[in-house]
Amino acid sequence: MTKDWLIDNVDMFTLVEFAQFVMEPVTARLKAMQETKEGTEKNLPSPSETSSPSSE
């Protein structure tokens, strides 16, 4: 099966639906990763809350 075969034998609406079906789990995983990253960033102290080493 090649891209030319798909274009010749499958209508565009079906191809778009298929692409959405294939990309759905990828999109869901990216969203979950982004939410995890944002949650981690919220738990990190802000620069004003961290103490810098004093030069004594």
MONOR-V805703 format. One line per field, one symbol per residue. phi: phi as a letter, one per 40 degrees, with the letter a starting at -180 (. if undefined). psi: psi as a letter, one per 30 degrees, with the letter a starting at -180 (. if undefined). burial: b if it has 16 or more other ideal C-beta (glycine too) atoms within 10 Angstrom, else e. A space follows every 50 residues. Layout:
BEGIN
phi = ???
psi = ???
burial = ???
END
This chain:
BEGIN
phi = .bcccdccbbcccccccccccccdccccccccccccccccccccccdccc cccccb
psi = kleeeeeffkleeeeeeeeeeefeeeeeeeeeeeeeeeeeeffkkleffk klkki.
burial = eeeeeeeeeeeeeeeeeeeeeeeeeeeeeeeeeeeeeeeeeeeeeeeeee eeeeee
END
